[in-house]
Amino acid sequence: MSQLLELLRPPAHRGPLIAAGAVLVTVGVALEEIRLSDKLPTGVHLVILAVAAGVILALGLQADPEDGRPPTYQSVLLVAGLGLLAPALLTLADVLGADFDAFPAGAVTWTSLVLAGVALWAAVAKGSSICALIAAVAATVALLSFVRWATDADSLTTYRWLLAAAAAGFVILSLQLRDTAPRHAEQMVNAAGLAVLAIGLTGLAGVFPFVGSGDTILPNGWELVLLAAGCGLIAVGAVDRAPGPAYLGVANLIVFTISAGVSDDETLFFWPGLLLAVGIGVMITGLRPRSPLPPEPSAYHSGDLPYASRSDEDEPVLRVRDDSPPRR
């Protein structure tokens, strides 16, 4: 076993080449699963996905870190391996008898928990921030699936509140990790942005996986959540110079604009007028006439200069040590 693990430890100088091959294998397996979905038995699909996911994950977990951080090729291997692990777990659930004719809430619950556990282990043990994001997304899916499985809730409002609670939890977790693990903290902000974006998408999509079709109109309160999250994410991206939150902030604002723009009222009430008034007011505040600056302090006279500003020419050197011979 030790020799096998050592064989699956990618050399650092060949890591990028191995990662590139793993990406091609992942895409190839995905195409094979799509094209041969009805041609091969479910057990064969499980073996193909499990072997591919196991080998690529083993390569990613065996890679040595660089300066305490996972190298880029290791992150690629871990993402590719987790991307194959997800369908492998769902195929395993199918083999175990899960009913995929309807939404398999129970199967999605335990498979998402397993995926979140593996991703969280990689995030902690290998310091992979992208695995932290995958773990957060998988845990959120597990939460939604569990509620569907346990309560059979079929209202979009229920899942919107669950997504909002998940987003708030990720924000709190980000604040806790900000000093000790800043890259993981940034990914928790991304997870919160994705959760809020999912709330917005429930107002645009005609079908939501956990409830099927239903009333998808997004109330004004949830549109306010989208607006606040979009502005907050862009602010975080600007302050921390993090592209992920900035992109998600723009995505949330686009979804908000589409949701708020679809209305039978061809007037400026309510959102257009409010945003224009607030935006113009903020711009006027920033452009208001500036008060004159206070006068500069008067210049020092030569004798009033502080010691730190005086040169050797202006101030005599003081002897602070007595080097004279001792007296008898």
LUMBATI-630789 format. One record per residue: x, y, z of N, C-alpha, C in turn. Coordinates in steps of 0.05 Angstrom, whole numbers, padded with zeros to 5 digits, always signed. Layout:
N
XYZXYZXYZ/...
***
This chain:
328
+00016-00024+00000+00000+00000+00000+00017+00025+00000/+00039+00025+00016+00057+00048+00017+00070+00053-00010/+00077+00031-00024+00089+00034-00051+00068+00045-00071/+00043+00037-00068+00022+00047-00086+00017+00077-00081/+00017+00085-00055+00013+00113-00049+00036+00130-00058/+00060+00118-00056+00084+00133-00066+00083+00136-00096/+00072+00116-00110+00069+00117-00139+00049+00139-00147/+00029+00143-00129+00009+00164-00135+00016+00191-00124/+00041+00195-00116+00050+00221-00107+00063+00235-00131/+00050+00255-00143+00060+00268-00167+00085+00284-00161/+00106+00280-00178+00130+00297-00175+00123+00326-00180/+00136+00344-00165+00129+00373-00167+00133+00383-00195/+00155+00375-00208+00161+00386-00234+00142+00375-00256/+00128+00353-00250+00109+00342-00269+00080+00346-00261/+00076+00361-00239+00049+00365-00229+00031+00378-00249/+00039+00401-00262+00021+00413-00282+00014+00395-00305/+00033+00378-00314+00027+00359-00335+00006+00339-00327/+00010+00328-00302-00009+00309-00292-00037+00321-00288/-00038+00346-00278-00063+00360-00275-00077+00364-00301/-00062+00372-00322-00074+00375-00348-00086+00349-00359/-00072+00327-00355-00083+00301-00362-00108+00294-00347/-00108+00301-00321-00131+00295-00304-00156+00310-00313/-00152+00335-00322-00175+00350-00333-00186+00337-00357/-00169+00328-00376-00178+00314-00400-00192+00288-00393/-00182+00273-00373-00195+00248-00364-00223+00254-00353/-00225+00276-00337-00250+00283-00325-00271+00289-00346/-00263+00305-00366-00282+00312-00388-00289+00287-00404/-00269+00270-00409-00274+00246-00424-00293+00227-00410/-00290+00224-00384-00308+00207-00369-00336+00219-00369/-00338+00245-00366-00364+00258-00367-00378+00253-00394/-00363+00255-00416-00375+00250-00442-00383+00221-00445/-00366+00203-00435-00373+00174-00436-00398+00168-00420/-00401+00181-00397-00425+00176-00381-00450+00186-00395/-00448+00209-00410-00471+00220-00424-00478+00202-00448/-00458+00195-00464-00464+00180-00488-00472+00151-00484/-00460+00139-00463-00465+00111-00458-00483+00107-00433/-00499+00127-00427-00515+00124-00403-00534+00101-00404/-00545+00095-00427-00564+00072-00430-00551+00047-00442/-00526+00049-00448-00513+00026-00461-00499+00007-00441/-00491+00018-00418-00476+00002-00398-00493-00001-00373/-00489-00024-00359-00503-00027-00333-00494-00006-00313/-00512-00001-00293-00506+00019-00273-00481+00012-00257/-00477-00014-00252-00453-00022-00238-00427-00015-00252/-00427-00017-00279-00404-00010-00295-00399+00020-00293/-00420+00036-00295-00417+00065-00292-00405+00071-00264/-00414+00057-00244-00403+00063-00217-00374+00057-00216/-00365+00034-00227-00337+00027-00227-00320+00048-00241/-00329+00057-00265-00314+00076-00280-00311+00102-00265/-00333+00112-00254-00332+00138-00239-00316+00135-00213/-00319+00113-00199-00305+00109-00174-00275+00107-00178/-00267+00092-00198-00238+00089-00203-00226+00115-00211/-00239+00129-00230-00228+00155-00239-00227+00175-00216/-00248+00177-00200-00248+00196-00178-00227+00188-00157/-00225+00162-00151-00205+00153-00131-00177+00159-00139/-00170+00153-00164-00142+00158-00173-00136+00188-00173/-00153+00204-00184-00147+00233-00186-00147+00245-00158/-00165+00237-00140-00165+00248-00113-00140+00239-00098/-00131+00214-00102-00107+00205-00090-00083+00221-00099/-00082+00227-00125-00060+00244-00135-00061+00272-00122/-00085+00283-00120-00087+00310-00108-00080+00310-00078/-00089+00290-00064-00083+00289-00035-00054+00282-00029/-00041+00269-00047-00013+00261-00043+00007+00283-00050/-00002+00303-00064+00017+00324-00073+00028+00339-00049/+00053+00347-00051+00066+00362-00029+00060+00391-00031/+00055+00405-00009+00049+00434-00010+00074+00450-00016/+00069+00474-00024+00091+00493-00030+00088+00517-00012/+00107+00520+00007+00107+00543+00026+00081+00543+00042/+00071+00519+00050+00047+00517+00066+00021+00520+00051/+00023+00525+00024-00002+00528+00008-00002+00507-00013/-00026+00497-00021-00027+00477-00042-00019+00489-00069/-00002+00476-00084+00005+00486-00111-00019+00486-00129/-00018+00501-00150-00041+00504-00168-00049+00477-00180/-00030+00461-00187-00038+00435-00199-00052+00417-00179/-00045+00420-00153-00059+00404-00133-00089+00412-00131/-00094+00438-00132-00122+00447-00132-00137+00437-00156/-00124+00436-00179-00137+00426-00203-00144+00396-00199/-00125+00381-00188-00130+00353-00184-00153+00348-00164/-00154+00364-00143-00174+00361-00122-00202+00368-00134/-00203+00389-00149-00229+00397-00161-00239+00376-00181/-00220+00366-00197-00228+00345-00216-00237+00320-00202/-00223+00312-00181-00230+00288-00167-00257+00291-00153/-00262+00314-00140-00288+00318-00128-00310+00320-00148/-00304+00331-00172-00324+00333-00193-00332+00305-00203/-00315+00286-00202-00322+00258-00209-00334+00243-00185/-00327+00251-00161-00338+00238-00137-00368+00242-00134/-00377+00266-00141-00405+00272-00138-00423+00254-00155/-00419+00250-00181-00435+00231-00196-00430+00202-00188/-00406+00196-00178-00401+00169-00169-00418+00163-00145/-00421+00182-00126-00438+00177-00103-00468+00175-00111/-00477+00191-00130-00504+00189-00139-00509+00162-00153/-00489+00153-00168-00492+00127-00181-00493+00105-00160/-00477+00107-00139-00478+00088-00117-00506+00088-00105/-00517+00111-00101-00545+00112-00090-00564+00098-00109/-00560+00101-00135-00578+00087-00154-00575+00057-00152/-00550+00048-00148-00545+00019-00145-00558+00009-00120/-00558+00026-00099-00570+00017-00073-00601+00019-00073/-00612+00029-00094-00641+00028-00096-00655+00055-00094/-00641+00077-00096-00654+00103-00095-00672+00107-00119/-00695+00121-00114-00715+00126-00136-00708+00153-00149/-00699+00152-00173-00692+00176-00188-00714+00185-00206/-00737+00172-00205-00759+00182-00222-00769+00209-00212/-00769+00213-00186-00774+00239-00174-00749+00249-00161/-00750+00273-00149-00726+00283-00136-00718+00266-00112/-00695+00252-00113-00687+00234-00091-00675+00249-00067/-00693+00261-00051-00683+00278-00030-00665+00263-00010/-00672+00239-00003-00655+00224+00016-00628+00218+00005/-00627+00209-00021-00602+00202-00033-00584+00227-00036/-00596+00249-00044-00581+00274-00047-00570+00283-00020/-00585+00278+00001-00576+00287+00028-00551+00273+00036/-00550+00246+00035-00526+00232+00045-00503+00234+00025/-00509+00235-00001-00486+00238-00019-00474+00266-00017/-00490+00286-00013-00479+00313-00009-00463+00315+00017/-00472+00301+00038-00457+00302+00063-00430+00288+00059/-00429+00266+00045-00403+00252+00040-00385+00270+00024/-00396+00282+00003-00380+00300-00014-00369+00324+00003/-00387+00335+00020-00378+00357+00036-00356+00349+00056/-00359+00324+00067-00338+00315+00085-00311+00311+00072/-00311+00299+00048-00285+00295+00034-00273+00322+00027/-00290+00341+00017-00280+00367+00009-00270+00382+00034/-00284+00380+00056-00275+00394+00080-00249+00382+00090/-00245+00356+00089-00220+00344+00096-00197+00355+00079/-00201+00357+00053-00180+00368+00036-00175+00397+00042/-00197+00412+00049-00193+00440+00055-00177+00444+00080/-00181+00427+00100-00166+00430+00126-00139+00417+00124/-00137+00393+00114-00112+00378+00114-00092+00389+00094/-00102+00398+00071-00084+00408+00050-00085+00438+00046/-00101+00452+00062-00103+00481+00060-00115+00491+00034/-00133+00475+00022-00144+00482-00004-00169+00499+00000/-00168+00524-00008-00191+00541-00004-00214+00535-00023/-00208+00526-00048-00229+00519-00067-00244+00495-00057/-00231+00477-00042-00245+00454-00030-00264+00463-00008/-00256+00485+00006-00274+00496+00026-00299+00506+00013/-00297+00519-00010-00321+00528-00025-00338+00505-00033/-00326+00484-00044-00341+00460-00052-00355+00447-00028/-00342+00446-00005-00354+00435+00019-00378+00452+00028/-00375+00479+00026-00397+00496+00034-00422+00492+00015/-00417+00491-00011-00439+00487-00030-00452+00459-00025/-00436+00439-00021-00447+00412-00017-00463+00411+00009/-00453+00424+00030-00468+00425+00056-00495+00439+00053/-00495+00460+00037-00520+00475+00032-00540+00457+00017/-00531+00443-00003-00548+00424-00017-00559+00403+00001/-00541+00393+00019-00550+00372+00038-00572+00383+00057/-00569+00408+00066-00589+00421+00083-00616+00423+00069/-00616+00433+00045-00641+00435+00030-00654+00408+00025/-00637+00388+00017-00648+00362+00012-00659+00349+00037/-00645+00353+00060-00655+00341+00085-00682+00352+00092/-00685+00378+00090-00711+00390+00096-00733+00379+00078/-00726+00376+00052-00746+00365+00033-00752+00336+00041/-00732+00321+00049-00736+00293+00055-00751+00290+00082/-00745+00306+00102-00757+00303+00128-00784+00315+00130/-00789+00338+00117-00814+00352+00121-00832+00352+00096/-00820+00345+00073-00835+00345+00047-00845+00374+00041/-00830+00394+00049-00838+00422+00044-00838+00427+00015/-00859+00441+00005-00861+00446-00023-00865+00476-00029/-00857+00493-00010-00860+00522-00014-00832+00534-00020/-00831+00551-00040-00806+00564-00046-00796+00581-00023/-00815+00592-00008-00807+00610+00014-00790+00595+00035/-00797+00570+00040-00781+00554+00059-00752+00552+00050/-00747+00546+00025-00720+00542+00016-00705+00569+00012/-00720+00590+00007-00707+00616+00007-00697+00624+00034/-00713+00618+00055-00704+00624+00082-00680+00607+00090/-00680+00582+00081-00657+00564+00087-00632+00574+00073/-00635+00583+00048-00611+00595+00034-00602+00620+00047/-00620+00637+00057-00612+00661+00071-00598+00654+00097/-00608+00634+00111-00594+00626+00136-00566+00615+00130/-00564+00599+00108-00537+00589+00101-00518+00612+00094/-00528+00632+00079-00512+00655+00072-00502+00670+00097/-00520+00674+00116-00512+00687+00141-00492+00671+00156/-00495+00645+00156-00475+00628+00170-00448+00629+00157/-00447+00630+00130-00421+00632+00116-00408+00659+00121/-00424+00680+00124-00412+00707+00129-00400+00706+00157/-00414+00695+00177-00402+00693+00204-00377+00676+00204/-00377+00654+00190-00354+00637+00188-00331+00651+00175/-00337+00668+00154-00316+00683+00141-00303+00703+00160/-00319+00715+00177-00307+00734+00197-00289+00719+00217/-00296+00695+00224-00280+00679+00242-00254+00671+00230/-00254+00666+00204-00229+00656+00190-00213+00678+00178/-00221+00703+00180-00208+00725+00166-00179+00728+00174/-00173+00725+00200-00145+00729+00209-00128+00704+00206/-00139+00680+00211-00124+00656+00210-00122+00643+00183/-00143+00645+00167-00144+00632+00140-00158+00651+00121/-00144+00672+00111-00158+00692+00094-00168+00680+00068/-00154+00661+00056-00164+00650+00031-00189+00634+00035/-00191+00619+00057-00215+00605+00063-00238+00624+00070/-00231+00646+00084-00251+00666+00090-00263+00678+00065/-00246+00683+00045-00257+00694+00019-00276+00674+00006/-00269+00648+00007-00287+00628-00005-00313+00626+00010/-00313+00631+00036-00339+00632+00051-00356+00655+00042/-00343+00678+00035-00358+00700+00024-00370+00692-00003/-00354+00677-00019-00365+00668-00045-00388+00649-00041/-00386+00632-00020-00408+00613-00015-00434+00628-00007/-00430+00649+00009-00454+00666+00016-00465+00679-00008/-00448+00689-00026-00458+00701-00051-00473+00682-00069/-00463+00657-00070-00477+00636-00086-00504+00630-00074/-00506+00629-00047-00531+00623-00034-00552+00644-00040/-00544+00670-00038-00562+00691-00045-00569+00691-00074/-00550+00685-00091-00556+00684-00120-00576+00662-00126/-00575+00640-00111-00595+00618-00114-00623+00628-00107/-00624+00645-00086-00650+00657-00079-00661+00673-00103/-00644+00689-00115-00653+00704-00138-00661+00687-00162/-00647+00665-00166-00653+00648-00189-00680+00634-00185/-00689+00630-00160-00715+00619-00156-00737+00637-00166/-00731+00663-00169-00750+00681-00179-00750+00684-00210/-00730+00671-00222-00727+00672-00251-00733+00645-00264/-00725+00623-00251-00729+00596-00263-00758+00587-00259/-00767+00573-00278-00795+00562-00276-00796+00537-00259/-00772+00524-00254-00772+00499-00239-00749+00501-00219/-00755+00493-00194-00734+00492-00173-00732+00463-00165/-00708+00451-00164-00705+00422-00160-00719+00412-00135/-00720+00427-00114-00731+00417-00089-00761+00418-00087/-00774+00434-00104-00803+00436-00103-00816+00432-00130/-00800+00429-00151-00812+00427-00178-00821+00454-00187/-00843+00455-00202-00854+00480-00211-00871+00493-00189/-00872+00519-00189-00888+00533-00169-00887+00563-00174/-00898+00578-00155-00898+00607-00158-00870+00618-00155/-00859+00630-00175-00831+00638-00175-00828+00669-00172/-00850+00683-00167-00848+00712-00164-00832+00718-00139/-00812+00736-00142-00795+00743-00120-00806+00768-00106/-00814+00767-00081-00825+00790-00068-00804+00812-00064/-00814+00836-00057-00795+00859-00054-00775+00854-00032/-00782+00840-00011-00763+00835+00010-00739+00819+00001/-00744+00799-00015-00722+00783-00025-00706+00798-00046/-00719+00815-00061-00704+00832-00080-00686+00851-00065/-00694+00860-00041-00677+00877-00025-00653+00861-00015/-00657+00835-00009-00634+00819-00001-00614+00816-00024/-00624+00812-00048-00607+00810-00071-00591+00836-00075/-00605+00859-00073-00592+00885-00077-00570+00889-00056/-00577+00884-00030-00557+00888-00009-00534+00870-00012/-00539+00844-00019-00517+00825-00022-00499+00833-00045/-00511+00842-00068-00495+00850-00091-00477+00873-00084/-00488+00894-00071-00471+00917-00064-00450+00909-00044/-00457+00892-00024-00437+00884-00004-00415+00867-00016/-00422+00849-00034-00401+00832-00047-00382+00849-00064/-00393+00868-00078-00375+00886-00094-00357+00902-00075/-00368+00911-00052-00351+00926-00033-00329+00908-00022/-00335+00883-00015-00315+00865-00005-00293+00860-00026/-00302+00856-00051-00283+00851-00073-00265+00875-00077/-00276+00900-00074-00260+00924-00078-00240+00927-00055/-00249+00923-00031-00232+00928-00007-00209+00907-00006/-00216+00881-00010-00197+00860-00008-00184+00853-00035/-00192+00867-00056-00181+00862-00083-00185+00832-00090/-00209+00822-00085-00216+00794-00090-00235+00793-00113/-00228+00780-00135-00246+00780-00158-00271+00764-00154/-00270+00742-00138-00293+00725-00135-00317+00739-00124/-00315+00752-00100-00338+00767-00090-00348+00789-00109/-00330+00802-00123-00338+00823-00141-00355+00812-00164/-00346+00789-00175-00362+00777-00197-00389+00768-00187/-00390+00756-00164-00415+00747-00153-00433+00770-00146/-00421+00793-00137-00437+00817-00132-00450+00827-00157/-00436+00827-00179-00447+00836-00205-00469+00816-00213/-00465+00790-00210-00485+00771-00217-00511+00775-00201/-00508+00780-00175-00532+00785-00158-00546+00810-00167/-00532+00831-00174-00545+00856-00183-00559+00852-00210/-00547+00835-00227-00560+00829-00253-00586+00815-00248/-00586+00795-00231-00611+00780-00225-00631+00798-00212/-00622+00816-00194-00640+00835-00181-00653+00853-00203/-00637+00863-00221-00647+00881-00242-00668+00867-00259/-00663+00841-00266-00682+00827-00283-00708+00821-00267/-00704+00813-00241-00728+00807-00225-00745+00832-00220/-00731+00854-00213-00746+00879-00207-00757+00892-00233/-00744+00886-00255-00753+00899-00280-00777+00886-00293/-00782+00861-00286-00805+00847-00297-00829+00855-00280/-00844+00875-00290-00867+00885-00275-00887+00896-00295/-00913+00894-00288-00934+00906-00305-00936+00936-00302/-00924+00947-00281-00926+00976-00276-00904+00990-00291/-00911+01005-00311-00891+01020-00327-00886+01048-00314/-00878+01048-00289-00873+01072-00275-00846+01070-00260/-00838+01093-00248-00813+01093-00232-00818+01083-00204/-00842+01076-00197-00847+01066-00170-00845+01035-00171/-00829+01022-00155-00819+01030-00129-00788+01030-00131/-00777+01010-00143-00748+01007-00142-00734+01028-00159/-00742+01033-00184-00727+01053-00200-00725+01080-00186/-00748+01091-00176-00747+01117-00164-00730+01117-00138/-00732+01096-00122-00716+01095-00097-00687+01094-00103/-00678+01077-00122-00650+01074-00128-00639+01100-00140/-00654+01112-00158-00645+01137-00170-00642+01159-00149/-00661+01161-00130-00660+01181-00110-00636+01177-00091/-00632+01152-00083-00609+01146-00065-00583+01150-00079/-00581+01140-00104-00556+01142-00118-00548+01171-00124/-00568+01187-00133-00562+01215-00138-00554+01230-00113/-00568+01223-00090-00561+01235-00065-00533+01229-00056/-00525+01204-00059-00498+01196-00051-00477+01210-00068/-00482+01212-00094-00463+01225-00112-00461+01255-00105/-00484+01268-00100-00482+01297-00092-00467+01300-00066/-00471+01282-00047-00456+01283-00022-00426+01282-00027/-00418+01264-00045-00390+01262-00051-00378+01285-00066/-00395+01299-00082-00386+01321-00098-00392+01349-00086/-00402+01349-00061-00409+01375-00049-00384+01392-00046/-00388+01419-00045-00364+01437-00042-00348+01430-00017/-00322+01429-00021-00304+01421+00001-00298+01445+00019/-00297+01441+00044-00289+01462+00063-00259+01468+00059/-00251+01494+00063-00222+01500+00060-00206+01486+00081/-00183+01477+00073-00165+01463+00091-00154+01482+00112/-00149+01473+00136-00137+01490+00157-00110+01500+00148/-00102+01523+00158-00075+01534+00150-00053+01516+00160/-00031+01517+00145-00008+01501+00153+00004+01513+00178/+00016+01496+00195+00029+01507+00219+00053+01524+00212/+00058+01544+00228+00080+01562+00223+00107+01548+00224/+00126+01558+00209+00152+01545+00207+00167+01548+00234/+00184+01527+00239+00200+01528+00263+00222+01549+00260/+00229+01563+00281+00253+01579+00282+00277+01560+00286/+00300+01570+00279+00324+01553+00281+00328+01542+00309/+00321+01558+00329+00326+01549+00356+00303+01532+00367/+00281+01530+00353+00258+01515+00362+00255+01488+00349/+00274+01481+00332+00271+01455+00319+00271+01432+00339/+00255+01412+00335+00257+01389+00352+00283+01374+00347/+00291+01359+00367+00317+01345+00365+00318+01326+00341/+00295+01314+00334+00295+01295+00311+00299+01309+00285/+00295+01336+00283+00297+01350+00258+00323+01366+00256/+00339+01366+00277+00363+01382+00276+00386+01366+00264/+00404+01380+00250+00427+01367+00238+00451+01371+00256/+00473+01358+00249+00497+01360+00265+00508+01388+00264/+00503+01403+00242+00514+01430+00240+00499+01449+00258/+00473+01445+00263+00457+01463+00279+00460+01456+00309/+00467+01432+00316+00466+01424+00344+00493+01411+00351/+00505+01419+00372+00531+01407+00380+00526+01378+00389/+00548+01362+00386+00547+01334+00395+00552+01333+00425/+00535+01320+00439+00537+01317+00468+00550+01291+00475/+00570+01292+00493+00583+01267+00502+00566+01255+00524/+00560+01230+00520+00543+01216+00540+00559+01195+00555/+00585+01192+00549+00601+01172+00562+00628+01185+00569/+00637+01180+00593+00662+01191+00603+00685+01171+00597/+00702+01179+00577+00724+01161+00570+00751+01170+00583/+00750+01188+00601+00775+01196+00614+00785+01175+00632/+00812+01174+00637+00823+01152+00655+00812+01156+00683/+00810+01133+00696+00800+01134+00724+00819+01150+00743/+00807+01162+00762+00822+01177+00781+00833+01158+00803/+00857+01165+00813+00869+01149+00834+00866+01163+00861/
***
